[in-house]
Amino acid sequence: MVEEVATDGSDGSNGSAVSGVSGPDDSPCVQPIGEVDPETIADAPELFDRAATGRVVFLWLLTPTVSTIGSYVVFALLL
């Protein structure tokens, strides 16, 4: 069942469906959407980690290999 929310002010609110929300924030510490601070952009070498890539590729190959060997052993013992 869906509960109706009064938005006409009859419940004592200001007529808004969401109460407690004010207008736009003009705080100087919040950047507008779409603007990027050049100091926070990382350089390309900082974004690539060779060790992490090596771990991902190693586990990418190891996981199906171990599951294949394990399933072969289980079916060889059961059948």
Buried (B, 14 or more C-beta within 10 A) or exposed (E): EEEEEEEEEEEEBEEEEEEEEEEEEEEEEEEEEEEEEEEEEEEEEEEEEEEEEEEEEEEEEEEEEEEEEEEEEEEEEEE
